[in-house]
């Protein structure tokens, strides 16, 4: 099954005149129906599918950073979007790739849900919101569509997002992974040499246990762990400014110390963060002077510092 399907009626003529527009609807981007996604292969597979080796380099992208979580519900996508905007506000060129095929939330959080177009080079042009270049499976499926995909389909989608999208020159490509340790993380690490991964957690014991599993996965895949971010870490009273630790205190920091990786910071639990994401204007963009936005900027600055402290020869080493 191909993620990008050909449509002869919408294909681009070979001899485009100068007067024609430079961008058209991408001929390969069509809304995919549930029956097409879940239809079994016409031929039975005789053996395990062998993933392709790392042969995608993206020379125009300096840092390729995966944002992961051991379990769902920890606010991974919220952290990824706000961190991307924080980096952009500091003058960096940033792209955000939504690799969560099962629950793509980046279109909602970034306030954009259109179908990408294609340039003269027949590469998909990322959509742009809040100064961030975006690509998501959510741009290509109708709302409410269940993504019933097998491993090979996910692998194909990940490679297409890397090779068929014109990311251009970027300082950072933030890749929002689905929760857990499944096919997408494996496909991504086998397709492209990542600079490293950031793991998002909450302070509860059950989430911290999943951090250790996620860290073990990245270690086995030879992807450096750049650090741990503790989301929903504490409640900051909007009236008096007093901090209350609703869950346990410093769980993410203690776990990062046990893993021997950097602790990038804590993000408070706050209704405004959730509301801003639902409205498509992440809090770092909608209320940049708030303490919540300052927490996201601190995390982004810690990530930049971690990358600066690593020499080129360190980027592909395993942190044990």
Phi and psi restraints in degrees (value plus and minus 20) as a CYANA .aco file:
   2 UNK   PHI    -118.7   -78.7
   2 UNK   PSI     115.4   155.4
   3 UNK   PHI     -87.7   -47.7
   3 UNK   PSI     -62.5   -22.5
   4 UNK   PHI    -122.6   -82.6
   4 UNK   PSI      88.9   128.9
   5 UNK   PHI    -115.1   -75.1
   5 UNK   PSI     121.3   161.3
   6 UNK   PHI     -96.9   -56.9
   6 UNK   PSI     122.8   162.8
   7 UNK   PHI    -154.6  -114.6
   7 UNK   PSI      84.5   124.5
   8 UNK   PHI     -80.8   -40.8
   8 UNK   PSI     -53.7   -13.7
   9 UNK   PHI     -85.6   -45.6
   9 UNK   PSI     -50.4   -10.4
  10 UNK   PHI    -122.7   -82.7
  10 UNK   PSI     -12.7    27.3
  11 UNK   PHI     -89.2   -49.2
  11 UNK   PSI     136.7   176.7
  12 UNK   PHI    -106.6   -66.6
  12 UNK   PSI     107.9   147.9
  13 UNK   PHI     -79.1   -39.1
  13 UNK   PSI     131.2   171.2
  14 UNK   PHI     -87.7   -47.7
  14 UNK   PSI     -59.6   -19.6
  15 UNK   PHI    -123.2   -83.2
  15 UNK   PSI      60.2   100.2
  16 UNK   PHI     -97.7   -57.7
  16 UNK   PSI     110.7   150.7
  17 UNK   PHI     -99.3   -59.3
  17 UNK   PSI     143.5   183.5
  18 UNK   PHI     -86.5   -46.5
  18 UNK   PSI     -46.0    -6.0
  19 UNK   PHI    -100.7   -60.7
  19 UNK   PSI     -31.8     8.2
  20 UNK   PHI     -97.3   -57.3
  20 UNK   PSI     133.2   173.2
  21 UNK   PHI     -84.5   -44.5
  21 UNK   PSI     131.3   171.3
  22 UNK   PHI    -102.3   -62.3
  22 UNK   PSI     -32.4     7.6
  23 UNK   PHI    -149.9  -109.9
  23 UNK   PSI     119.7   159.7
  24 UNK   PHI    -155.8  -115.8
  24 UNK   PSI     147.3   187.3
  25 UNK   PHI     -77.1   -37.1
  25 UNK   PSI     114.3   154.3
  26 UNK   PHI     -86.7   -46.7
  26 UNK   PSI     104.5   144.5
  27 UNK   PHI     -83.9   -43.9
  27 UNK   PSI     -40.4    -0.4
  28 UNK   PHI    -111.9   -71.9
  28 UNK   PSI     -30.7     9.3
  29 UNK   PHI    -115.6   -75.6
  29 UNK   PSI      84.3   124.3
  30 UNK   PHI    -148.7  -108.7
  30 UNK   PSI     127.8   167.8
  31 UNK   PHI     -84.3   -44.3
  31 UNK   PSI     111.1   151.1
  32 UNK   PHI    -120.7   -80.7
  32 UNK   PSI     110.1   150.1
  33 UNK   PHI    -104.5   -64.5
  33 UNK   PSI     140.3   180.3
  34 UNK   PHI     -82.0   -42.0
  34 UNK   PSI     -56.6   -16.6
  35 UNK   PHI     -87.0   -47.0
  35 UNK   PSI     -53.5   -13.5
  36 UNK   PHI     -90.0   -50.0
  36 UNK   PSI     -57.2   -17.2
  37 UNK   PHI     -89.8   -49.8
  37 UNK   PSI     -63.0   -23.0
  38 UNK   PHI    -113.2   -73.2
  38 UNK   PSI     -21.1    18.9
  39 UNK   PHI     -83.3   -43.3
  39 UNK   PSI     110.7   150.7
  40 UNK   PHI     -88.0   -48.0
  40 UNK   PSI     136.6   176.6
  41 UNK   PHI     -84.0   -44.0
  41 UNK   PSI     127.7   167.7
  42 UNK   PHI     -90.9   -50.9
  42 UNK   PSI     -46.6    -6.6
  43 UNK   PHI    -140.9  -100.9
  43 UNK   PSI     113.9   153.9
  44 UNK   PHI     -86.6   -46.6
  44 UNK   PSI     123.6   163.6
  45 UNK   PHI     -98.9   -58.9
  45 UNK   PSI     115.3   155.3
  46 UNK   PHI    -113.6   -73.6
  46 UNK   PSI     -31.8     8.2
  47 UNK   PHI    -182.0  -142.0
  47 UNK   PSI     156.2   196.2
  48 UNK   PHI     -86.7   -46.7
  48 UNK   PSI     119.9   159.9
  49 UNK   PHI     -93.4   -53.4
  49 UNK   PSI     108.4   148.4
  50 UNK   PHI    -111.7   -71.7
  50 UNK   PSI      99.9   139.9
  51 UNK   PHI     -87.9   -47.9
  51 UNK   PSI     132.9   172.9
  52 UNK   PHI     -92.2   -52.2
  52 UNK   PSI     133.3   173.3
  53 UNK   PHI     -94.1   -54.1
  53 UNK   PSI     151.1   191.1
  54 UNK   PHI     -88.6   -48.6
  54 UNK   PSI      85.3   125.3
  55 UNK   PHI    -157.6  -117.6
  55 UNK   PSI      -6.0    34.0
  56 UNK   PHI    -128.0   -88.0
  56 UNK   PSI     101.6   141.6
  57 UNK   PHI    -129.1   -89.1
  57 UNK   PSI     -47.2    -7.2
  58 UNK   PHI      27.9    67.9
  58 UNK   PSI      48.7    88.7
  59 UNK   PHI     -81.2   -41.2
  59 UNK   PSI     -42.6    -2.6
  60 UNK   PHI    -102.4   -62.4
  60 UNK   PSI     -23.8    16.2
  61 UNK   PHI    -129.4   -89.4
  61 UNK   PSI     102.7   142.7
  62 UNK   PHI     -97.5   -57.5
  62 UNK   PSI     -71.9   -31.9
  63 UNK   PHI    -139.6   -99.6
  63 UNK   PSI     108.5   148.5
  64 UNK   PHI    -135.8   -95.8
  64 UNK   PSI      87.4   127.4
  65 UNK   PHI    -140.6  -100.6
  65 UNK   PSI     102.4   142.4
  66 UNK   PHI    -109.3   -69.3
  66 UNK   PSI     115.3   155.3
  67 UNK   PHI    -128.2   -88.2
  67 UNK   PSI      98.1   138.1
  68 UNK   PHI    -149.0  -109.0
  68 UNK   PSI     147.5   187.5
  69 UNK   PHI    -169.0  -129.0
  69 UNK   PSI     127.0   167.0
  70 UNK   PHI     -91.6   -51.6
  70 UNK   PSI     -43.7    -3.7
  71 UNK   PHI    -165.2  -125.2
  71 UNK   PSI     144.8   184.8
  72 UNK   PHI    -101.5   -61.5
  72 UNK   PSI     144.9   184.9
  73 UNK   PHI      63.1   103.1
  73 UNK   PSI      -7.5    32.5
  74 UNK   PHI    -120.6   -80.6
  74 UNK   PSI     -17.7    22.3
  75 UNK   PHI      63.2   103.2
  75 UNK   PSI       9.5    49.5
  76 UNK   PHI     -79.9   -39.9
  76 UNK   PSI     -67.2   -27.2
  77 UNK   PHI     -87.3   -47.3
  77 UNK   PSI     -54.8   -14.8
  78 UNK   PHI     -81.8   -41.8
  78 UNK   PSI     -63.1   -23.1
  79 UNK   PHI     -85.4   -45.4
  79 UNK   PSI     -63.2   -23.2
  80 UNK   PHI     -81.9   -41.9
  80 UNK   PSI     -65.0   -25.0
  81 UNK   PHI     -87.8   -47.8
  81 UNK   PSI     -67.0   -27.0
  82 UNK   PHI     -88.4   -48.4
  82 UNK   PSI     -54.8   -14.8
  83 UNK   PHI     -87.8   -47.8
  83 UNK   PSI     -59.0   -19.0
  84 UNK   PHI     -82.4   -42.4
  84 UNK   PSI     -63.9   -23.9
  85 UNK   PHI     -86.5   -46.5
  85 UNK   PSI     -59.2   -19.2
  86 UNK   PHI     -80.6   -40.6
  86 UNK   PSI     -61.3   -21.3
  87 UNK   PHI     -85.3   -45.3
  87 UNK   PSI     -60.3   -20.3
  88 UNK   PHI     -85.1   -45.1
  88 UNK   PSI     -58.4   -18.4
  89 UNK   PHI     -85.4   -45.4
  89 UNK   PSI     -39.8     0.2
  90 UNK   PHI    -108.6   -68.6
  90 UNK   PSI     -14.0    26.0
  91 UNK   PHI      79.5   119.5
  91 UNK   PSI     -17.8    22.2
  92 UNK   PHI    -100.8   -60.8
  92 UNK   PSI     132.4   172.4
  93 UNK   PHI    -111.4   -71.4
  93 UNK   PSI     100.2   140.2
  94 UNK   PHI    -148.3  -108.3
  94 UNK   PSI     117.7   157.7
  95 UNK   PHI    -138.7   -98.7
  95 UNK   PSI     129.3   169.3
  96 UNK   PHI    -148.8  -108.8
  96 UNK   PSI      94.9   134.9
  97 UNK   PHI    -126.4   -86.4
  97 UNK   PSI      98.6   138.6
  98 UNK   PHI    -107.9   -67.9
  98 UNK   PSI      81.8   121.8
  99 UNK   PHI    -115.8   -75.8
  99 UNK   PSI     -11.0    29.0
 100 UNK   PHI    -107.7   -67.7
 100 UNK   PSI      70.1   110.1
 101 UNK   PHI     -89.6   -49.6
 101 UNK   PSI     -48.0    -8.0
 102 UNK   PHI    -100.5   -60.5
 102 UNK   PSI     -52.6   -12.6
 103 UNK   PHI    -163.1  -123.1
 103 UNK   PSI      47.9    87.9
 104 UNK   PHI     -88.5   -48.5
 104 UNK   PSI      93.1   133.1
 105 UNK   PHI    -130.3   -90.3
 105 UNK   PSI     -28.8    11.2
 106 UNK   PHI     -80.9   -40.9
 106 UNK   PSI     -60.7   -20.7
 107 UNK   PHI     -76.7   -36.7
 107 UNK   PSI     -62.1   -22.1
 108 UNK   PHI     -88.0   -48.0
 108 UNK   PSI     -67.4   -27.4
 109 UNK   PHI     -87.4   -47.4
 109 UNK   PSI     -49.4    -9.4
 110 UNK   PHI    -117.2   -77.2
 110 UNK   PSI     -17.7    22.3
 111 UNK   PHI      48.3    88.3
 111 UNK   PSI      16.2    56.2
 112 UNK   PHI    -168.1  -128.1
 112 UNK   PSI     116.0   156.0
 113 UNK   PHI    -169.9  -129.9
 113 UNK   PSI      56.0    96.0
 114 UNK   PHI    -143.7  -103.7
 114 UNK   PSI     153.8   193.8
 115 UNK   PHI    -117.3   -77.3
 115 UNK   PSI     108.0   148.0
 116 UNK   PHI     -82.1   -42.1
 116 UNK   PSI     139.3   179.3
 117 UNK   PHI    -130.4   -90.4
 117 UNK   PSI    -199.3  -159.3
 118 UNK   PHI    -147.1  -107.1
 118 UNK   PSI     125.1   165.1
 119 UNK   PHI    -112.6   -72.6
 119 UNK   PSI    -194.2  -154.2
 120 UNK   PHI     -81.4   -41.4
 120 UNK   PSI     -47.7    -7.7
 121 UNK   PHI    -103.6   -63.6
 121 UNK   PSI     -14.2    25.8
 122 UNK   PHI      44.2    84.2
 122 UNK   PSI       0.4    40.4
 123 UNK   PHI    -113.6   -73.6
 123 UNK   PSI     124.5   164.5
 124 UNK   PHI     -89.4   -49.4
 124 UNK   PSI     112.9   152.9
 125 UNK   PHI    -111.8   -71.8
 125 UNK   PSI      99.3   139.3
 126 UNK   PHI     -80.7   -40.7
 126 UNK   PSI     126.2   166.2
 127 UNK   PHI     -92.5   -52.5
 127 UNK   PSI     137.4   177.4
 128 UNK   PHI    -147.1  -107.1
 128 UNK   PSI     110.0   150.0
 129 UNK   PHI    -165.2  -125.2
 129 UNK   PSI     114.8   154.8
 130 UNK   PHI      34.6    74.6
 130 UNK   PSI      12.5    52.5
 131 UNK   PHI      59.6    99.6
 131 UNK   PSI     -12.2    27.8
 132 UNK   PHI    -130.9   -90.9
 132 UNK   PSI     112.8   152.8
 133 UNK   PHI     -96.6   -56.6
 133 UNK   PSI     112.4   152.4
 134 UNK   PHI    -147.0  -107.0
 134 UNK   PSI     125.4   165.4
 135 UNK   PHI    -166.4  -126.4
 135 UNK   PSI     112.5   152.5
 136 UNK   PHI    -171.2  -131.2
 136 UNK   PSI     128.4   168.4
 137 UNK   PHI     -84.3   -44.3
 137 UNK   PSI     -41.9    -1.9
 138 UNK   PHI     -85.0   -45.0
 138 UNK   PSI     -39.4     0.6
 139 UNK   PHI     -96.5   -56.5
 139 UNK   PSI     -31.8     8.2
 140 UNK   PHI    -140.2  -100.2
 140 UNK   PSI     -16.9    23.1
 141 UNK   PHI    -147.9  -107.9
 141 UNK   PSI     131.3   171.3
 142 UNK   PHI     -92.7   -52.7
 142 UNK   PSI     135.7   175.7
 143 UNK   PHI     -78.8   -38.8
 143 UNK   PSI     116.8   156.8
 144 UNK   PHI      62.4   102.4
 144 UNK   PSI     -21.0    19.0
 145 UNK   PHI     -92.5   -52.5
 145 UNK   PSI     106.5   146.5
 146 UNK   PHI     -98.9   -58.9
 146 UNK   PSI     111.4   151.4
 147 UNK   PHI    -114.8   -74.8
 147 UNK   PSI      74.5   114.5
 148 UNK   PHI    -119.8   -79.8
 148 UNK   PSI      64.4   104.4
 149 UNK   PHI    -134.9   -94.9
 149 UNK   PSI     122.6   162.6
 150 UNK   PHI    -106.9   -66.9
 150 UNK   PSI     149.3   189.3
 151 UNK   PHI     -73.7   -33.7
 151 UNK   PSI     -67.4   -27.4
 152 UNK   PHI     -81.0   -41.0
 152 UNK   PSI     -53.1   -13.1
 153 UNK   PHI     -87.5   -47.5
 153 UNK   PSI     -61.7   -21.7
 154 UNK   PHI     -83.5   -43.5
 154 UNK   PSI     -61.6   -21.6
 155 UNK   PHI     -81.4   -41.4
 155 UNK   PSI     -62.0   -22.0
 156 UNK   PHI     -84.1   -44.1
 156 UNK   PSI     -61.7   -21.7
 157 UNK   PHI     -83.1   -43.1
 157 UNK   PSI     -63.9   -23.9
 158 UNK   PHI     -82.3   -42.3
 158 UNK   PSI     -64.3   -24.3
 159 UNK   PHI     -86.4   -46.4
 159 UNK   PSI     -57.2   -17.2
 160 UNK   PHI     -85.2   -45.2
 160 UNK   PSI     -59.8   -19.8
 161 UNK   PHI     -83.2   -43.2
 161 UNK   PSI     -46.1    -6.1
 162 UNK   PHI    -110.1   -70.1
 162 UNK   PSI     -57.7   -17.7
 163 UNK   PHI    -118.0   -78.0
 163 UNK   PSI     -47.8    -7.8
 164 UNK   PHI    -118.0   -78.0
 164 UNK   PSI     -21.4    18.6
 165 UNK   PHI    -126.5   -86.5
 165 UNK   PSI     111.7   151.7
 166 UNK   PHI    -104.5   -64.5
 166 UNK   PSI      63.9   103.9
 167 UNK   PHI     -92.5   -52.5
 167 UNK   PSI     -45.1    -5.1
 168 UNK   PHI      49.8    89.8
 168 UNK   PSI    -170.6  -130.6
 169 UNK   PHI    -108.0   -68.0
 169 UNK   PSI     100.8   140.8
 170 UNK   PHI    -153.2  -113.2
 170 UNK   PSI     123.4   163.4
 171 UNK   PHI    -100.0   -60.0
 171 UNK   PSI     -58.2   -18.2
 172 UNK   PHI    -157.4  -117.4
 172 UNK   PSI     113.5   153.5
 173 UNK   PHI    -133.7   -93.7
 173 UNK   PSI      87.7   127.7
 174 UNK   PHI    -110.1   -70.1
 174 UNK   PSI     105.7   145.7
 175 UNK   PHI    -134.4   -94.4
 175 UNK   PSI      91.4   131.4
 176 UNK   PHI    -105.0   -65.0
 176 UNK   PSI      86.1   126.1
 177 UNK   PHI    -104.1   -64.1
 177 UNK   PSI     135.7   175.7
 178 UNK   PHI     -89.5   -49.5
 178 UNK   PSI     139.2   179.2
 179 UNK   PHI     -86.9   -46.9
 179 UNK   PSI     137.5   177.5
 180 UNK   PHI      73.0   113.0
 180 UNK   PSI    -185.8  -145.8
 181 UNK   PHI    -147.2  -107.2
 181 UNK   PSI      31.1    71.1
 182 UNK   PHI    -119.9   -79.9
 182 UNK   PSI    -173.3  -133.3
 183 UNK   PHI     -83.5   -43.5
 183 UNK   PSI     -56.6   -16.6
 184 UNK   PHI     -84.5   -44.5
 184 UNK   PSI     -66.4   -26.4
 185 UNK   PHI     -80.3   -40.3
 185 UNK   PSI     -61.1   -21.1
 186 UNK   PHI     -84.8   -44.8
 186 UNK   PSI     -65.6   -25.6
 187 UNK   PHI     -82.7   -42.7
 187 UNK   PSI     -61.4   -21.4
 188 UNK   PHI     -83.8   -43.8
 188 UNK   PSI     -67.0   -27.0
 189 UNK   PHI     -89.4   -49.4
 189 UNK   PSI     -44.0    -4.0
 190 UNK   PHI    -106.3   -66.3
 190 UNK   PSI     -31.0     9.0
 191 UNK   PHI    -118.7   -78.7
 191 UNK   PSI     -52.4   -12.4
 192 UNK   PHI    -164.2  -124.2
 192 UNK   PSI     121.0   161.0
 193 UNK   PHI     -95.8   -55.8
 193 UNK   PSI      88.2   128.2
 194 UNK   PHI     -97.0   -57.0
 194 UNK   PSI     125.1   165.1
 195 UNK   PHI     -85.9   -45.9
 195 UNK   PSI     -58.4   -18.4
 196 UNK   PHI     150.4   190.4
 196 UNK   PSI    -198.1  -158.1
 197 UNK   PHI    -148.7  -108.7
 197 UNK   PSI     126.2   166.2
 198 UNK   PHI    -132.9   -92.9
 198 UNK   PSI     113.3   153.3
 199 UNK   PHI    -128.8   -88.8
 199 UNK   PSI     106.9   146.9
 200 UNK   PHI    -121.2   -81.2
 200 UNK   PSI     116.6   156.6
 201 UNK   PHI    -163.0  -123.0
 201 UNK   PSI     153.3   193.3
 202 UNK   PHI    -136.9   -96.9
 202 UNK   PSI     150.4   190.4
 203 UNK   PHI     -93.6   -53.6
 203 UNK   PSI     -32.8     7.2
 204 UNK   PHI     -86.2   -46.2
 204 UNK   PSI     132.5   172.5
 205 UNK   PHI     -79.6   -39.6
 205 UNK   PSI     -58.9   -18.9
 206 UNK   PHI     -85.4   -45.4
 206 UNK   PSI     -55.9   -15.9
 207 UNK   PHI     -92.4   -52.4
 207 UNK   PSI     -58.3   -18.3
 208 UNK   PHI     -88.3   -48.3
 208 UNK   PSI     -52.7   -12.7
 209 UNK   PHI     -83.9   -43.9
 209 UNK   PSI     -57.5   -17.5
 210 UNK   PHI     -91.5   -51.5
 210 UNK   PSI     -46.8    -6.8
 211 UNK   PHI     -80.7   -40.7
 211 UNK   PSI     -63.5   -23.5
 212 UNK   PHI     -83.7   -43.7
 212 UNK   PSI     -57.0   -17.0
 213 UNK   PHI     -87.5   -47.5
 213 UNK   PSI     -62.1   -22.1
 214 UNK   PHI     -82.6   -42.6
 214 UNK   PSI     -61.0   -21.0
 215 UNK   PHI     -83.0   -43.0
 215 UNK   PSI     -59.2   -19.2
 216 UNK   PHI     -84.5   -44.5
 216 UNK   PSI     -57.3   -17.3
 217 UNK   PHI     -82.6   -42.6
 217 UNK   PSI     -69.1   -29.1
 218 UNK   PHI     -85.4   -45.4
 218 UNK   PSI     -55.0   -15.0
 219 UNK   PHI     -82.9   -42.9
 219 UNK   PSI     -62.5   -22.5
 220 UNK   PHI     -87.0   -47.0
 220 UNK   PSI     -52.8   -12.8
 221 UNK   PHI    -105.3   -65.3
 221 UNK   PSI     -17.6    22.4
 222 UNK   PHI      41.9    81.9
 222 UNK   PSI      22.2    62.2
 223 UNK   PHI    -131.5   -91.5
 223 UNK   PSI     101.6   141.6
 224 UNK   PHI     -83.0   -43.0
 224 UNK   PSI     123.0   163.0
 225 UNK   PHI    -114.6   -74.6
 225 UNK   PSI      95.5   135.5
 226 UNK   PHI     -98.1   -58.1
 226 UNK   PSI     -43.3    -3.3
 227 UNK   PHI     140.8   180.8
 227 UNK   PSI     154.0   194.0
 228 UNK   PHI    -135.9   -95.9
 228 UNK   PSI     117.0   157.0
 229 UNK   PHI    -136.6   -96.6
 229 UNK   PSI     108.9   148.9
 230 UNK   PHI    -118.8   -78.8
 230 UNK   PSI      89.8   129.8
 231 UNK   PHI    -115.1   -75.1
 231 UNK   PSI     140.2   180.2
 232 UNK   PHI      31.8    71.8
 232 UNK   PSI      21.6    61.6
 233 UNK   PHI     -95.3   -55.3
 233 UNK   PSI     -59.1   -19.1
 234 UNK   PHI    -177.3  -137.3
 234 UNK   PSI     145.5   185.5
 235 UNK   PHI    -127.8   -87.8
 235 UNK   PSI     109.2   149.2
 236 UNK   PHI    -127.1   -87.1
 236 UNK   PSI      93.7   133.7
 237 UNK   PHI     -82.4   -42.4
 237 UNK   PSI     105.1   145.1
 238 UNK   PHI     -91.3   -51.3
 238 UNK   PSI     -33.1     6.9
 239 UNK   PHI    -115.9   -75.9
 239 UNK   PSI     -68.7   -28.7
 240 UNK   PHI    -129.4   -89.4
 240 UNK   PSI     -31.5     8.5
 241 UNK   PHI      60.0   100.0
 241 UNK   PSI     -14.8    25.2
 242 UNK   PHI     -91.6   -51.6
 242 UNK   PSI     119.9   159.9
 243 UNK   PHI    -114.1   -74.1
 243 UNK   PSI     112.8   152.8
 244 UNK   PHI    -146.4  -106.4
 244 UNK   PSI     106.2   146.2
 245 UNK   PHI    -105.6   -65.6
 245 UNK   PSI      79.4   119.4
 246 UNK   PHI     -88.1   -48.1
 246 UNK   PSI     -62.5   -22.5
 247 UNK   PHI    -119.1   -79.1
 247 UNK   PSI    -179.0  -139.0
 248 UNK   PHI     -90.1   -50.1
 248 UNK   PSI     142.2   182.2
 249 UNK   PHI    -122.9   -82.9
 249 UNK   PSI     116.2   156.2
 250 UNK   PHI      42.6    82.6
 250 UNK   PSI       5.5    45.5
 251 UNK   PHI     -84.2   -44.2
 251 UNK   PSI     -63.4   -23.4
 252 UNK   PHI     -85.3   -45.3
 252 UNK   PSI     -60.1   -20.1
 253 UNK   PHI     -84.8   -44.8
 253 UNK   PSI     -64.6   -24.6
 254 UNK   PHI     -85.0   -45.0
 254 UNK   PSI     -58.5   -18.5
 255 UNK   PHI     -86.2   -46.2
 255 UNK   PSI     -61.4   -21.4
 256 UNK   PHI     -83.2   -43.2
 256 UNK   PSI     -56.1   -16.1
 257 UNK   PHI     -85.9   -45.9
 257 UNK   PSI     -59.9   -19.9
 258 UNK   PHI     -85.9   -45.9
 258 UNK   PSI     -53.9   -13.9
 259 UNK   PHI    -100.8   -60.8
 259 UNK   PSI     -34.6     5.4
 260 UNK   PHI      55.8    95.8
 260 UNK   PSI       9.9    49.9
 261 UNK   PHI    -141.4  -101.4
 261 UNK   PSI     148.6   188.6
 262 UNK   PHI     -93.9   -53.9
 262 UNK   PSI     127.1   167.1
 263 UNK   PHI    -121.6   -81.6
 263 UNK   PSI      95.5   135.5
 264 UNK   PHI    -106.9   -66.9
 264 UNK   PSI     -34.8     5.2
 265 UNK   PHI     119.6   159.6
 265 UNK   PSI     158.1   198.1
 266 UNK   PHI    -140.1  -100.1
 266 UNK   PSI     120.7   160.7
 267 UNK   PHI    -135.7   -95.7
 267 UNK   PSI     110.2   150.2
 268 UNK   PHI     -92.0   -52.0
 268 UNK   PSI     139.6   179.6
 269 UNK   PHI    -108.8   -68.8
 269 UNK   PSI     107.0   147.0
 270 UNK   PHI    -176.3  -136.3
 270 UNK   PSI     116.5   156.5
 271 UNK   PHI     -84.9   -44.9
 271 UNK   PSI     -51.4   -11.4
 272 UNK   PHI     -86.8   -46.8
 272 UNK   PSI     -53.6   -13.6
 273 UNK   PHI     -82.4   -42.4
 273 UNK   PSI     -65.4   -25.4
 274 UNK   PHI     -85.3   -45.3
 274 UNK   PSI     -65.7   -25.7
 275 UNK   PHI     -82.9   -42.9
 275 UNK   PSI     -62.2   -22.2
 276 UNK   PHI     -81.6   -41.6
 276 UNK   PSI     -60.6   -20.6
 277 UNK   PHI     -86.3   -46.3
 277 UNK   PSI     -59.5   -19.5
 278 UNK   PHI     -85.5   -45.5
 278 UNK   PSI     -51.3   -11.3
 279 UNK   PHI    -104.2   -64.2
 279 UNK   PSI     -25.6    14.4
 280 UNK   PHI      63.0   103.0
 280 UNK   PSI      -4.7    35.3
 281 UNK   PHI    -151.9  -111.9
 281 UNK   PSI      66.3   106.3
 282 UNK   PHI     -70.8   -30.8
 282 UNK   PSI     130.2   170.2
 283 UNK   PHI     -79.9   -39.9
 283 UNK   PSI     -50.9   -10.9
 284 UNK   PHI     -84.2   -44.2
 284 UNK   PSI     -47.4    -7.4
 285 UNK   PHI    -109.6   -69.6
 285 UNK   PSI     -56.8   -16.8
 286 UNK   PHI    -104.8   -64.8
 286 UNK   PSI     -50.5   -10.5
 287 UNK   PHI    -164.8  -124.8
 287 UNK   PSI      51.6    91.6
 288 UNK   PHI     -88.5   -48.5
 288 UNK   PSI     -37.8     2.2
 289 UNK   PHI    -111.8   -71.8
 289 UNK   PSI     -19.5    20.5
 290 UNK   PHI     -96.3   -56.3
 290 UNK   PSI     136.0   176.0
 291 UNK   PHI     -79.9   -39.9
 291 UNK   PSI     -51.8   -11.8
 292 UNK   PHI     -85.4   -45.4
 292 UNK   PSI     -62.2   -22.2
 293 UNK   PHI     -85.5   -45.5
 293 UNK   PSI     -57.6   -17.6
 294 UNK   PHI     -81.1   -41.1
 294 UNK   PSI     -56.0   -16.0
 295 UNK   PHI     -85.5   -45.5
 295 UNK   PSI     -61.8   -21.8
 296 UNK   PHI     -85.6   -45.6
 296 UNK   PSI     -59.6   -19.6
 297 UNK   PHI     -85.3   -45.3
 297 UNK   PSI     -58.1   -18.1
 298 UNK   PHI     -81.6   -41.6
 298 UNK   PSI     -61.6   -21.6
 299 UNK   PHI     -83.1   -43.1
 299 UNK   PSI     -64.3   -24.3
 300 UNK   PHI     -82.3   -42.3
 300 UNK   PSI     -61.0   -21.0
 301 UNK   PHI     -85.6   -45.6
 301 UNK   PSI     -58.3   -18.3
 302 UNK   PHI     -84.9   -44.9
 302 UNK   PSI     -57.1   -17.1
 303 UNK   PHI     -84.9   -44.9
 303 UNK   PSI     -64.4   -24.4
 304 UNK   PHI     -80.7   -40.7
 304 UNK   PSI     -62.1   -22.1
 305 UNK   PHI     -84.1   -44.1
 305 UNK   PSI     -59.2   -19.2
 306 UNK   PHI     -82.6   -42.6
 306 UNK   PSI     -61.1   -21.1
 307 UNK   PHI     -87.7   -47.7
 307 UNK   PSI     -57.9   -17.9
 308 UNK   PHI     -85.2   -45.2
 308 UNK   PSI     -52.5   -12.5
 309 UNK   PHI     -96.2   -56.2
 309 UNK   PSI     -27.8    12.2
 310 UNK   PHI    -122.2   -82.2
 310 UNK   PSI     107.0   147.0
 311 UNK   PHI     -96.5   -56.5
 311 UNK   PSI     146.8   186.8
 312 UNK   PHI     -75.6   -35.6
 312 UNK   PSI     -53.2   -13.2
 313 UNK   PHI     -96.3   -56.3
 313 UNK   PSI     -33.6     6.4
 314 UNK   PHI    -109.4   -69.4
 314 UNK   PSI     -35.0     5.0
 315 UNK   PHI     -84.8   -44.8
 315 UNK   PSI     -46.8    -6.8
 316 UNK   PHI    -128.0   -88.0
 316 UNK   PSI      -4.1    35.9
 317 UNK   PHI    -106.2   -66.2
 317 UNK   PSI     131.5   171.5
 318 UNK   PHI    -104.7   -64.7
 318 UNK   PSI     115.9   155.9
 319 UNK   PHI    -113.3   -73.3
 319 UNK   PSI      98.7   138.7
